[in-house]
Structures are given as structure tokens and as C-alpha cells.
């Protein structure tokens, strides 16, 4: 099968998988709802109890799952391309931990106690952390090289973890509230959060997609990328800014959900190759699939309690990544 045809088939299959994941998320939970009732609630304005559950609770949760999954997967893909580090994910530059510091400071000192209020503090923390890492990495000889970005990210991440721990140990009243956010979950999220973050999601996606060719060139090495006419610094800044915005979207809306930004890019590359013009869109489809399936399974595996999506993504995603590694299908 020709490469272009195979890629088109893969993308079509991913769209179908995403559609099924959305239906799965809307129909399955503590109360199972028949697909016919789901469509009735969405298309015909049904007024049954089931229709109210779908519209008021599951639709906002599913929409946020779509947004967060796409944001984290595309951010991870961009960061792996920028740093040329196959184990990079949105936490590598301290972005996720920066968002966590923003939230814990909001709870402890600003009197913010709502998810919609956390969003802006998480955005601010993620942005400040990413600027700090890039400033550290760009100083000295050679500018912001992949190694310096990774080391700078590790240093800032360690500092921010210490700040978070210090605040929580001195402000014990903030611990339980922060722990609810820190675990990473789609539970309790409503349409207001989606309305707040969707413009940032769009901006982040456009920024990353605009440097897709540059990421392909960077994969060949910095000197080769420059020889191909790519402005390496611009690619890194624009791609890094896009990844920062996307990570802030995901972490602000649902907390620091791990593994999607690490695993999904590798899965995407394994099936469509290394061309970022295909990898990025496929990651944007597969990320929500993984998150929505993880969230839905977490609702029913230990009823009536829920296992947070942040826990389930690792439990479900690890076997996929291990399988790819064993088959040597993971691209560096």
C-alpha cells in the first residue's frame, strides 16, 4: 500500500476511533445510557433524566477531555521534536510543575477555591516556568540546545517541586484542595472551563502546526536544518511557545495528567512515520481517544467510586508503549 494511502487510512481509522470514544464517554458511567438516548439528548432535545445527565454532566466532561487530550498529545510531539529527546513530555521544561505552583499559590494565598479560578493561575505559572527555562538554556555558548533545555527544565522543575512542597507544609488547609486538582481528572469540570481555554487551545495548535516542517528538519540535526534554510531559533521559540500554551490548557483544565504527552507521539510515529505534517494531526486525534477511554473506564472499574483519569492513562497507556518498545517501533 502506498504511504499516502496508508496514512489516509490511518487518519480515517483515528477519526472513527475518536467518534467511538466520544460515544463511549457519553453513554457509559455510573449510570449506563443507551446510544439511542444519547443521540436523542443531543439531536432532539430530549427531556428525560438520561438526557439531562448527558447534556449537563457528560457533554462538558467529554468536550474538556477532547481539548485536554489533543493539547497534551500535540505539546508532547512538539517538545520531542524541539529537544530531539524521545522521552520528552510536557513536564520536561517544568511547564506542568509551573502550573501546579500557580494553583497552589492561588489556593493558599489568593483565596481561590474554584476550578474556573484556578485556570488563570495555572496559565500564569506555566508561562513563567517556560520563560525561565528558555532564559537559562539560551544563555552561554550555543544558545538553547536540546541538552541545555532538558537540564534547565530539570533544574526549574526541582525548584518548583520544592516551592509546592514548602507551601503545602506551611498551609495545611490547602493540601486537600490541591490534592484534588493535582491527581489529574475530568470529574467536576464544566462548560465554563472549556469556554475559558478553547481560544488558547486554538492558538497553541496553530503555532505548533506552523513549524511542522521545521520540526522535520530539526530531526536531521541542527546543522542540516540550517542548511535546509530553516531558522532553528525561530522554530524552537514558536514551537516551544505553542507547546507551552497547549500544556497550560491541559494542566489548567484537568490537572497534570501524565503519559499522554509521552506515549501518544510515539504511537503516532509508529503508524504514520516521522513527517510532522501527519504526526501532529494524528496525535491530536489519538490523545483524546486515550484520555476519554481512560476516563470512562475509571468511572466504572470500581463503582460507585471513580479512578481519576490521570491514574488510568498510565495504567492503559503503559502496555501500548511497552509493546512498541519491544517491537523496536519507537522512533528516536
C-alpha angles and dihedrals in degrees: 000000000000115000094241092049092047091050091050090051091049092050091049091050090050091053090051091048091050092050090052091047090053091050090046090052093049097045105037128068143091084322116039115220123197115244089239090059090048091054090044090054093047102039107026104031096243116198101206123118089256091054091051091051091051096047101037102037114014102039095057090044092050094046091052089048089055092050097044095044093051093044096051095043094050091043091053091048092051094047092049089052095046096047096034085225116135093203095051118123135162090285095060095085094042091254096131093045090048089057089049091054090050091053096045091049090049091052097042103040112010098051093236112154106161132085092233089054093050092058096077095044090050090051091050094048093049092049095048092048094051092048090050093051093048092047090053094045095046094053119094129017122343097018122236100351120176092254093049091048091052093046093045090049092050091050095048091044091054091048092050093048088055091050091050092049092047093052094047094049092051096039103044092169089068094053100084094044093047092046089058090056097037095059091068116238145157092216116118095012115136140191093271091069092050090050091052099050107033095088090055090048090055093048092048093049092049092049094051095043090051091064098043092115090046091054089053090053093047089056087066092055135276096270092050091047090054090047089055090056098257119145097227096193091051092049091051095046096045094041092044092049091050091048091049093052092047093048090048089052092052098042095042093051101041110008126252102324108185135210100027093090091047103042106033096061090054092048090049093049091048092061105033104025129240101305104121091207085072101026095057097052091044091050089051088057099041096046094064090043091057094044097045093046091047092048094047094048089048090059095058108028095084106019133227089018124065129230106219117249090239089064096043095051090064094044092051099034101048095069091052092052093044089052091051092049092049090052090047088235096131111106118219 
